């Protein structure tokens, strides 16, 4: 996800000189531009945040500062939506400070929580931590990852996008995935992906985090701003409008160095996800 360079004036922002800035919003399907559906039902959120990577090999995946903040803030922004946009708001956080450590086993088991959702409900999966694009395949890094004696990552210890997509495909409701990590744009290449997907950056880009973004990743910072009302139209935030706001905001704040990728599956209809004051 986000690696750190200490720059003058204490600015902790990651910039990779080797990453291309694509500068375009991408989706695999045309979106239905009719009015957003304002569907009632309950909300289910599973949020994952991993700061600590206590492994002997820190060269590839250093510990982070704000991924845990990202996960908790994403949940917090929806807490007041019970009785407004949704009947009930049901949340589960798996993070370094949630009481349930973000191991691979705990993250996979967390989908049992989402399996309680019904067809009329809305489901969010949020992931913030280290990530990797390996030959066009995306992997999210849980707290404990395993390396060979030669320092090579054992990919089975990570969580592939195929695993994530397959688990989400078994969940009912209107489903959305948000990933704040490096290389997350590669997640759209999963053949099993059937849900709307927001990623922090393109497949060959880094995802920035800094105290300048209110102690969040840049992508999460933009996402929270949009959900707080800056992406609202007529008092509500829809997925279409939020996607454009997040894409533009991240590009603006990163000077074009970080470019979200947003995937809409075939048949997607825009939906309201937030009512603002």
C-alpha positions as CSV (number, residue, x, y, z in Angstrom):
1,X,0.0,0.0,0.0
2,X,1.7,3.1,1.2
3,X,5.5,3.2,1.7
4,X,7.1,6.2,3.3
5,X,9.8,8.7,2.5
6,X,10.7,11.4,5.0
7,X,10.7,14.6,3.0
8,X,11.7,18.2,4.1
9,X,9.1,20.1,6.1
10,X,8.0,16.7,7.6
11,X,5.8,15.9,4.7
12,X,5.2,12.1,4.7
13,X,3.9,11.5,1.3
14,X,4.8,8.6,-1.0
15,X,5.8,9.3,-4.5
16,X,7.1,6.7,-6.9
17,X,9.2,8.0,-9.7
18,X,8.7,4.7,-11.6
19,X,4.9,4.7,-11.5
20,X,2.9,5.9,-14.5
21,X,0.0,8.3,-14.0
22,X,-2.8,7.2,-16.4
23,X,-5.0,10.1,-15.8
24,X,-8.3,8.5,-16.9
25,X,-11.2,7.1,-15.0
26,X,-11.7,3.5,-16.1
27,X,-14.7,1.2,-15.9
28,X,-15.5,-2.0,-17.7
29,X,-19.2,-1.2,-18.4
30,X,-21.2,1.8,-19.2
31,X,-23.2,3.0,-16.2
32,X,-26.9,3.5,-16.3
33,X,-27.3,7.3,-16.1
34,X,-31.0,7.2,-15.0
35,X,-31.9,8.5,-11.5
36,X,-30.2,6.7,-8.7
37,X,-32.2,4.0,-6.9
38,X,-33.0,5.0,-3.3
39,X,-33.4,1.5,-2.0
40,X,-34.3,1.0,1.7
41,X,-33.0,-1.9,3.7
42,X,-30.2,-2.5,6.2
43,X,-26.5,-1.7,5.8
44,X,-23.7,-4.2,6.5
45,X,-20.1,-3.1,6.6
46,X,-17.0,-5.3,7.0
47,X,-13.9,-3.0,7.3
48,X,-10.3,-4.2,7.4
49,X,-7.4,-2.1,8.5
50,X,-3.8,-3.4,8.8
51,X,-1.0,-1.1,10.1
52,X,1.4,-3.7,11.6
53,X,3.3,-6.2,9.5
54,X,5.5,-8.0,12.1
55,X,7.5,-10.0,9.7
56,X,11.3,-10.6,9.4
57,X,11.2,-9.3,5.8
58,X,10.4,-5.6,6.1
59,X,11.9,-4.7,2.7
60,X,8.8,-5.4,0.8
61,X,6.0,-4.6,3.2
62,X,6.8,-2.0,5.9
63,X,4.3,-1.3,8.6
64,X,1.9,1.6,8.0
65,X,0.5,4.5,10.0
66,X,-3.1,5.2,9.0
67,X,-4.7,2.0,7.5
68,X,-6.4,1.3,10.8
69,X,-7.7,4.9,11.0
70,X,-9.1,4.4,7.5
71,X,-11.1,1.3,8.4
72,X,-12.6,2.9,11.6
73,X,-13.4,6.2,9.9
74,X,-15.2,4.4,7.0
75,X,-17.4,2.7,9.5
76,X,-17.9,5.9,11.6
77,X,-19.2,7.9,8.6
78,X,-22.2,5.6,8.3
79,X,-23.1,5.3,11.9
80,X,-25.7,8.1,11.8
81,X,-27.5,6.5,8.8
82,X,-29.6,4.2,10.8
83,X,-33.2,5.3,10.5
84,X,-32.2,7.6,7.7
85,X,-30.8,5.9,4.6
86,X,-31.0,2.5,6.2
87,X,-33.2,0.6,8.6
88,X,-30.2,-0.6,10.7
89,X,-26.4,-0.2,10.3
90,X,-24.5,-3.4,11.1
91,X,-20.7,-3.1,11.3
92,X,-17.7,-5.3,11.9
93,X,-14.1,-4.0,12.1
94,X,-11.1,-6.2,11.9
95,X,-8.0,-4.2,12.6
96,X,-5.0,-3.9,14.8
97,X,-7.0,-2.1,17.5
98,X,-10.5,-3.7,17.1
99,X,-9.8,-6.7,19.4
100,X,-9.8,-9.1,16.4
101,X,-6.4,-9.0,14.6
102,X,-6.5,-8.8,10.8
103,X,-5.0,-12.2,10.1
104,X,-6.0,-14.0,6.9
105,X,-8.1,-16.5,8.9
106,X,-10.0,-13.7,10.7
107,X,-10.6,-11.7,7.6
108,X,-11.9,-14.7,5.7
109,X,-14.1,-15.6,8.6
110,X,-15.4,-12.0,8.7
111,X,-17.5,-12.7,5.6
112,X,-19.8,-14.8,7.7
113,X,-20.9,-11.5,9.2
114,X,-21.8,-10.2,5.7
115,X,-23.6,-13.4,4.8
116,X,-26.5,-12.2,7.1
117,X,-27.4,-9.6,4.5
118,X,-30.7,-9.9,2.6
119,X,-31.3,-9.1,-1.1
120,X,-32.8,-5.6,-0.2
121,X,-29.7,-4.7,1.9
122,X,-26.5,-2.8,1.0
123,X,-23.1,-4.4,1.7
124,X,-19.7,-2.6,1.9
125,X,-16.3,-4.3,2.1
126,X,-13.5,-1.9,2.9
127,X,-9.8,-2.9,2.9
128,X,-6.9,-0.7,3.8
129,X,-3.3,-2.1,4.2
130,X,-0.4,-3.2,2.1
131,X,-1.2,-4.6,-1.4
132,X,0.6,-6.1,-4.3
133,X,0.1,-6.4,-8.0
134,X,1.9,-9.6,-9.1
135,X,1.7,-10.1,-12.9
136,X,-1.7,-8.4,-13.1
137,X,-3.1,-10.3,-10.1
138,X,-4.0,-8.3,-6.9
139,X,-3.2,-9.5,-3.4
140,X,-4.2,-7.9,-0.1
141,X,-1.7,-8.4,2.7
142,X,-3.2,-9.5,6.1
143,X,-1.2,-8.9,9.3
144,X,0.9,-12.1,9.1
145,X,2.5,-12.9,5.7
146,X,5.0,-15.6,5.1
147,X,8.2,-15.6,3.2
148,X,10.5,-18.3,2.0
149,X,14.1,-18.6,3.2
150,X,15.1,-16.7,0.1
151,X,12.8,-13.8,1.0
152,X,10.1,-14.5,-1.5
153,X,6.5,-14.0,-0.6
154,X,4.4,-17.1,-0.2
155,X,1.3,-15.9,-2.0
156,X,-1.0,-18.3,-0.3
157,X,-0.4,-16.4,2.9
158,X,-1.9,-13.3,1.3
159,X,-5.5,-12.8,0.1
160,X,-6.0,-12.8,-3.6
161,X,-8.7,-10.7,-5.4
162,X,-10.2,-14.0,-6.7
163,X,-10.7,-15.1,-3.1
164,X,-12.3,-11.8,-2.1
165,X,-14.5,-11.7,-5.2
166,X,-15.7,-15.3,-4.7
167,X,-16.6,-14.6,-1.0
168,X,-18.5,-11.4,-2.0
169,X,-20.3,-13.3,-4.7
170,X,-21.8,-15.5,-2.0
171,X,-23.2,-12.4,-0.2
172,X,-26.7,-11.1,-0.9
173,X,-27.7,-7.5,-1.5
174,X,-26.2,-4.5,-3.3
175,X,-22.5,-5.0,-2.9
176,X,-19.5,-2.6,-3.1
177,X,-15.8,-3.0,-2.5
178,X,-13.3,-0.2,-1.6
179,X,-9.6,-0.9,-1.5
180,X,-6.9,1.5,-0.3
181,X,-3.6,-0.1,-1.1
182,X,-0.8,0.0,-3.6
183,X,-1.4,-1.8,-6.9
184,X,-5.1,-2.1,-6.1
185,X,-6.1,-1.2,-9.7
186,X,-5.1,-4.8,-10.6
187,X,-8.1,-6.0,-8.6
188,X,-10.4,-5.3,-11.6
189,X,-8.7,-8.1,-13.6
190,X,-10.3,-10.8,-11.4
191,X,-12.6,-12.9,-13.6
192,X,-14.8,-13.5,-10.6
193,X,-15.5,-9.8,-9.9
194,X,-19.3,-9.1,-9.9
195,X,-19.5,-6.0,-7.7
196,X,-18.8,-2.3,-7.9
197,X,-15.1,-1.8,-7.0
198,X,-13.3,1.4,-6.0
199,X,-9.5,1.2,-5.9
200,X,-7.1,3.7,-4.6
201,X,-4.8,3.7,-7.6
202,X,-3.8,2.1,-10.9
203,X,-2.2,-1.3,-10.9
204,X,1.4,0.1,-11.2
205,X,0.9,3.0,-8.7
206,X,1.5,3.6,-5.0
207,X,-1.3,4.6,-2.7
208,X,-0.3,7.6,-0.5
209,X,-0.9,8.2,3.2
210,X,0.0,11.2,5.3
211,X,-0.9,13.3,8.3
212,X,-1.7,15.9,5.6
213,X,-4.8,13.9,4.7
214,X,-6.2,14.0,8.3
215,X,-4.2,10.8,9.2
216,X,-5.6,8.8,6.4
217,X,-4.7,7.3,3.1
218,X,-5.3,9.9,0.3
219,X,-8.0,7.7,-1.3
220,X,-9.8,7.2,2.0
221,X,-9.5,10.9,2.8
222,X,-11.3,11.7,-0.5
223,X,-13.9,9.0,0.1
224,X,-14.7,10.4,3.5
225,X,-15.0,13.9,2.2
226,X,-17.4,12.8,-0.5
227,X,-19.5,10.8,1.9
228,X,-19.6,13.7,4.3
229,X,-21.4,15.8,1.8
230,X,-19.0,17.1,-0.8
231,X,-20.3,14.5,-3.3
232,X,-23.9,15.1,-2.4
233,X,-26.6,16.1,-4.9
234,X,-30.1,17.0,-3.7
235,X,-29.1,15.9,-0.2
236,X,-28.0,12.4,-1.1
237,X,-24.7,10.7,-2.2
238,X,-25.0,8.2,-5.0
239,X,-22.4,5.8,-6.2
240,X,-22.0,7.5,-9.6
241,X,-21.4,10.9,-8.1
242,X,-19.2,9.6,-5.4
243,X,-17.0,7.8,-8.0
244,X,-16.4,10.9,-10.0
245,X,-15.7,13.0,-6.9
246,X,-13.2,10.5,-5.5
247,X,-11.5,10.1,-8.8
248,X,-11.1,13.9,-9.3
249,X,-10.1,14.6,-5.7
250,X,-7.4,12.0,-5.5
251,X,-5.9,13.1,-8.8
252,X,-6.0,16.7,-7.7
253,X,-4.3,16.1,-4.3
254,X,-1.7,13.8,-5.7
255,X,-0.9,16.1,-8.7
256,X,-1.8,13.2,-11.0
257,X,0.5,10.7,-9.4
258,X,-2.3,8.6,-8.0
259,X,-5.3,7.7,-10.1
260,X,-8.2,5.6,-8.7
261,X,-9.7,2.9,-10.8
262,X,-13.4,2.2,-10.6
263,X,-15.2,-0.8,-11.9
264,X,-18.9,-1.2,-12.7
265,X,-20.2,-4.6,-13.5
266,X,-22.6,-5.3,-16.3
267,X,-26.2,-4.2,-15.5
268,X,-25.2,-1.8,-12.8
269,X,-27.8,0.8,-11.7
270,X,-26.8,3.8,-9.7
271,X,-27.9,3.7,-6.1
272,X,-28.1,6.2,-3.2
273,X,-25.8,5.1,-0.3
274,X,-25.9,8.2,2.0
275,X,-28.3,10.9,3.1
276,X,-26.6,14.1,4.3
277,X,-27.9,16.8,6.6
